[in-house]
């Protein structure tokens, strides 16, 4: 009985807890800096992110200058919140973030 209790407690301690961060949804090409290309119409960060995703880049989450790969690329709100400041909740494993909740910061 005690062995099971210890095993359950160890499993609970080993499970990563949900964390929250505030940052920006961007793309793996531009990351934290959306540079304007000469000869191309100027775009907002949101427009640039969407264009880069259409071009094959992946969504990333940027907190200051730190860039995290988003594991669940099919999350519906990513396209809608591209290029804006958001608060996310999720689980971080190394440089990979699995988002469980995302909301726009006004």
PyMOL commands that set and color helices and strands:
alter all, ss='L'
color gray80, all
select helices_A, chain A and resi 2-14+45-54+77-80
alter helices_A, ss='H'
color red, helices_A
select strands_A, chain A and resi 19-27+59-63+66-70+85-93+96-104
alter strands_A, ss='S'
color yellow, strands_A
deselect
rebuild
show_as cartoon
